[in-house]
Amino acid sequence: MPLEEGLLELLVGCFSFVMGMAILTIVIIWFRNKRYTAAYVWTVLHLLLFSTSIFFILNAVSFNYQHPMASEENSFNIGVSGVIWFSSLICLIIGIFKFSKSKEQV
C-alpha cells in the first residue's frame, strides 16, 4: 500500500520509543518491587509479543503492492500478526491476574 514518504520510518521510530519507554518503566518498577516477579514477566512478555505483532502489521502495510503475490503475503502477515496479538493479550490477562492474586495474599 503506498504511503507518504517517511511515514513508515516515523511510525517505527515513534512506536519503538514508546514501547522502549514502557518496557524500561516496567523493568525499573520490577527491580524495585521483586514481590510480583511472575506478573512482571507476563507483562513484559505481552509488550514483546505486541511489538512483534506490530512488526508483522507494518510489513503488511509496507509490502510492495505491485508484487504478484502481494495479496497472499499481506493476508499471511495480517494473520500472523493477529495470532501474535492474541497471544500478547493472553499474556496481559495472565499478568493482570497474577498482580490481583498477589495483592489478595498480602
MIKOLLO-608868 format. One record per residue: residue in three letters; x, y, z of N, C-alpha, C, O in turn. Coordinates in steps of 0.05 Angstrom, whole numbers, plus 5000, padded with zeros to 4 digits. Layout:
<nodes>
<node 'ALA' <X Y Z> <X Y Z> <X Y Z> <X Y Z>> ...
</nodes>
This chain:
<nodes>
<node 'MET' <5017 4977 5000> <5000 5000 5000> <5018 5025 5000> <5037 5027 5016>> <node 'PRO' <5013 5043 4982> <5030 5067 4981> <5026 5085 5006> <5003 5089 5015>> <node 'LEU' <5048 5095 5016> <5048 5112 5040> <5063 5137 5033> <5079 5138 5015>> <node 'GLU' <5059 5158 5049> <5074 5183 5046> <5103 5177 5052> <5110 5159 5067>> <node 'GLU' <5121 5192 5039> <5149 5189 5043> <5157 5194 5072> <5149 5214 5084>> <node 'GLY' <5170 5175 5084> <5180 5178 5112> <5160 5170 5133> <5167 5170 5157>> <node 'LEU' <5135 5163 5125> <5115 5156 5146> <5122 5130 5160> <5120 5128 5184>> <node 'LEU' <5131 5110 5145> <5138 5084 5157> <5161 5087 5178> <5160 5076 5199>> <node 'GLU' <5181 5103 5171> <5203 5108 5189> <5193 5122 5214> <5202 5116 5236>> <node 'LEU' <5175 5141 5210> <5164 5156 5233> <5148 5137 5251> <5150 5138 5276>> <node 'LEU' <5131 5120 5239> <5116 5100 5255> <5134 5082 5271> <5130 5077 5294>> <node 'VAL' <5154 5071 5257> <5173 5053 5270> <5188 5067 5293> <5191 5056 5315>> <node 'GLY' <5198 5091 5287> <5213 5106 5308> <5196 5112 5332> <5204 5108 5355>> <node 'CYS' <5172 5123 5327> <5155 5131 5350> <5145 5106 5365> <5145 5106 5390>> <node 'PHE' <5138 5085 5351> <5129 5061 5365> <5152 5049 5381> <5148 5041 5404>> <node 'SER' <5176 5048 5370> <5199 5037 5384> <5205 5054 5409> <5211 5042 5430>> <node 'PHE' <5203 5080 5407> <5208 5097 5430> <5188 5092 5452> <5195 5088 5475>> <node 'VAL' <5162 5091 5445> <5141 5088 5465> <5144 5060 5478> <5142 5058 5502>> <node 'MET' <5148 5039 5462> <5150 5012 5473> <5176 5009 5490> <5176 4996 5510>> <node 'GLY' <5197 5022 5481> <5221 5021 5496> <5218 5034 5524> <5227 5023 5544>> <node 'MET' <5204 5057 5524> <5199 5070 5549> <5180 5054 5567> <5184 5052 5592>> <node 'ALA' <5160 5041 5555> <5142 5024 5571> <5157 5000 5583> <5154 4994 5607>> <node 'ILE' <5173 4987 5567> <5188 4964 5577> <5208 4973 5598> <5211 4960 5619>> <node 'LEU' <5222 4995 5594> <5241 5005 5613> <5227 5012 5640> <5238 5006 5661>> <node 'THR' <5204 5024 5638> <5189 5031 5662> <5181 5006 5678> <5184 5005 5702>> <node 'ILE' <5171 4986 5664> <5163 4962 5677> <5187 4948 5690> <5185 4938 5712>> <node 'VAL' <5209 4947 5676> <5233 4934 5687> <5243 4949 5711> <5251 4936 5731>> <node 'ILE' <5243 4975 5711> <5252 4991 5734> <5233 4986 5758> <5242 4981 5780>> <node 'ILE' <5207 4986 5753> <5188 4981 5775> <5192 4952 5785> <5190 4947 5809>> <node 'TRP' <5197 4934 5767> <5201 4906 5774> <5225 4903 5793> <5224 4889 5813>> <node 'PHE' <5248 4917 5787> <5271 4914 5804> <5267 4927 5831> <5279 4919 5851>> <node 'ARG' <5250 4947 5832> <5244 4960 5858> <5225 4943 5875> <5226 4944 5900>> <node 'ASN' <5208 4927 5862> <5188 4911 5876> <5190 4882 5865> <5176 4874 5847>> <node 'LYS' <5207 4866 5877> <5212 4839 5867> <5190 4819 5876> <5192 4795 5871>> <node 'ARG' <5170 4829 5890> <5149 4812 5901> <5131 4800 5879> <5121 4778 5883>> <node 'TYR' <5127 4814 5858> <5108 4806 5837> <5122 4797 5812> <5114 4804 5790>> <node 'THR' <5143 4781 5814> <5160 4774 5792> <5145 4761 5769> <5148 4769 5746>> <node 'ALA' <5128 4742 5775> <5113 4728 5754> <5095 4748 5738> <5093 4746 5714>> <node 'ALA' <5083 4766 5752> <5065 4785 5738> <5081 4804 5720> <5072 4810 5698>> <node 'TYR' <5105 4812 5729> <5121 4829 5712> <5132 4814 5688> <5133 4826 5666>> <node 'VAL' <5139 4789 5691> <5148 4773 5668> <5126 4771 5647> <5131 4775 5624>> <node 'TRP' <5101 4766 5656> <5079 4764 5637> <5074 4791 5623> <5067 4792 5600>> <node 'THR' <5077 4812 5638> <5072 4839 5627> <5093 4846 5606> <5087 4856 5585>> <node 'VAL' <5118 4840 5612> <5140 4845 5593> <5137 4827 5568> <5141 4836 5546>> <node 'LEU' <5129 4802 5573> <5124 4784 5550> <5101 4795 5533> <5103 4793 5508>> <node 'HIS' <5081 4806 5545> <5059 4819 5530> <5070 4841 5512> <5063 4842 5488>> <node 'LEU' <5086 4858 5523> <5097 4881 5507> <5115 4871 5484> <5114 4882 5463>> <node 'LEU' <5131 4851 5490> <5148 4840 5468> <5132 4827 5446> <5138 4830 5423>> <node 'LEU' <5112 4811 5454> <5095 4799 5433> <5078 4820 5418> <5075 4817 5394>> <node 'PHE' <5069 4840 5432> <5054 4861 5419> <5072 4876 5398> <5063 4883 5376>> <node 'SER' <5097 4880 5406> <5116 4893 5388> <5121 4876 5363> <5123 4886 5341>> <node 'THR' <5122 4850 5367> <5126 4831 5345> <5101 4832 5326> <5104 4831 5302>> <node 'SER' <5078 4834 5338> <5053 4836 5323> <5053 4861 5306> <5045 4860 5282>> <node 'ILE' <5062 4883 5317> <5063 4908 5302> <5083 4906 5279> <5079 4917 5258>> <node 'PHE' <5105 4891 5284> <5124 4887 5263> <5111 4874 5238> <5116 4882 5216>> <node 'PHE' <5095 4853 5243> <5082 4839 5221> <5061 4857 5207> <5058 4856 5183>> <node 'ILE' <5047 4873 5223> <5027 4892 5211> <5042 4913 5193> <5033 4919 5171>> <node 'LEU' <5064 4923 5203> <5079 4943 5188> <5090 4930 5162> <5093 4943 5142>> <node 'ASN' <5098 4904 5164> <5107 4890 5140> <5084 4888 5119> <5089 4891 5095>> <node 'ALA' <5060 4883 5129> <5037 4882 5111> <5031 4909 5098> <5025 4911 5075>> <node 'VAL' <5033 4930 5115> <5026 4957 5105> <5048 4966 5085> <5041 4980 5065>> <node 'SER' <5073 4959 5090> <5094 4969 5073> <5102 4950 5050> <5121 4956 5035>> <node 'PHE' <5087 4928 5047> <5094 4909 5026> <5089 4921 4998> <5070 4937 4994>> <node 'ASN' <5105 4914 4979> <5103 4924 4952> <5076 4914 4940> <5074 4890 4934>> <node 'TYR' <5057 4932 4936> <5031 4924 4926> <5031 4915 4897> <5011 4903 4888>> <node 'GLN' <5053 4920 4882> <5054 4911 4854> <5066 4883 4852> <5068 4872 4830>> <node 'HIS' <5074 4871 4874> <5085 4844 4874> <5063 4825 4866> <5040 4828 4874>> <node 'PRO' <5069 4804 4850> <5048 4785 4841> <5033 4771 4864> <5010 4765 4861>> <node 'MET' <5047 4767 4886> <5034 4752 4908> <5029 4771 4932> <5028 4763 4955>> <node 'ALA' <5024 4797 4926> <5021 4817 4947> <4997 4810 4965> <4999 4813 4990>> <node 'SER' <4975 4803 4954> <4951 4797 4969> <4956 4774 4989> <4948 4775 5012>> <node 'GLU' <4969 4753 4979> <4974 4730 4996> <4994 4736 5018> <4990 4728 5041>> <node 'GLU' <5015 4751 5011> <5035 4759 5031> <5022 4777 5053> <5027 4773 5077>> <node 'ASN' <5006 4796 5044> <4992 4814 5063> <4973 4798 5081> <4972 4803 5105>> <node 'SER' <4958 4780 5069> <4940 4764 5085> <4955 4747 5106> <4946 4745 5129>> <node 'PHE' <4977 4736 5097> <4993 4719 5116> <5004 4737 5138> <5002 4729 5162>> <node 'ASN' <5015 4760 5132> <5026 4778 5152> <5005 4787 5172> <5010 4789 5196>> <node 'ILE' <4981 4794 5162> <4959 4802 5179> <4950 4779 5197> <4944 4784 5220>> <node 'GLY' <4949 4755 5186> <4941 4732 5201> <4961 4726 5223> <4953 4721 5246>> <node 'VAL' <4987 4726 5217> <5007 4721 5237> <5006 4743 5258> <5009 4737 5282>> <node 'SER' <5002 4768 5250> <5000 4790 5269> <4977 4786 5288> <4979 4791 5312>> <node 'GLY' <4955 4777 5277> <4931 4772 5294> <4936 4750 5315> <4928 4753 5338>> <node 'VAL' <4949 4729 5307> <4954 4707 5325> <4974 4716 5347> <4970 4710 5370>> <node 'ILE' <4994 4731 5339> <5013 4740 5359> <5000 4761 5377> <5006 4762 5401>> <node 'TRP' <4984 4778 5366> <4969 4798 5382> <4951 4784 5403> <4950 4792 5426>> <node 'PHE' <4937 4763 5394> <4920 4748 5412> <4937 4736 5435> <4929 4736 5458>> <node 'SER' <4960 4725 5428> <4978 4713 5448> <4987 4735 5468> <4990 4730 5492>> <node 'SER' <4993 4759 5458> <5001 4780 5476> <4979 4788 5495> <4985 4795 5518>> <node 'LEU' <4954 4788 5486> <4932 4794 5503> <4928 4773 5525> <4921 4779 5547>> <node 'ILE' <4933 4748 5518> <4931 4726 5537> <4953 4731 5559> <4947 4728 5583>> <node 'CYS' <4977 4739 5550> <4998 4745 5570> <4991 4768 5588> <4996 4767 5612>> <node 'LEU' <4978 4788 5576> <4969 4811 5592> <4948 4803 5613> <4949 4812 5636>> <node 'ILE' <4929 4787 5604> <4909 4778 5623> <4921 4761 5645> <4913 4764 5669>> <node 'ILE' <4939 4744 5639> <4953 4728 5659> <4968 4746 5678> <4968 4742 5703>> <node 'GLY' <4982 4766 5667> <4997 4785 5684> <4978 4800 5703> <4985 4803 5726>> <node 'ILE' <4956 4809 5693> <4936 4823 5710> <4926 4804 5731> <4923 4812 5755>> <node 'PHE' <4920 4780 5724> <4911 4760 5743> <4932 4755 5765> <4926 4754 5788>> <node 'LYS' <4958 4754 5757> <4979 4750 5776> <4982 4773 5795> <4987 4770 5819>> <node 'PHE' <4979 4798 5784> <4980 4821 5801> <4957 4821 5822> <4962 4826 5846>> <node 'SER' <4933 4815 5813> <4910 4815 5831> <4911 4792 5851> <4903 4796 5874>> <node 'LYS' <4922 4769 5842> <4924 4747 5861> <4945 4753 5882> <4942 4745 5905>> <node 'SER' <4967 4766 5874> <4988 4772 5893> <4978 4792 5914> <4986 4790 5937>> <node 'LYS' <4962 4811 5907> <4952 4831 5926> <4933 4819 5946> <4931 4828 5969>> <node 'GLU' <4918 4798 5938> <4900 4785 5956> <4915 4770 5979> <4903 4767 6001>> <node 'GLN' <4939 4762 5974> <4954 4747 5994> <4968 4765 6014> <4980 4755 6033>> <node 'VAL' <4967 4791 6011> <4981 4810 6028> <4969 4809 6056> <4978 4823 6074>> 
</nodes>
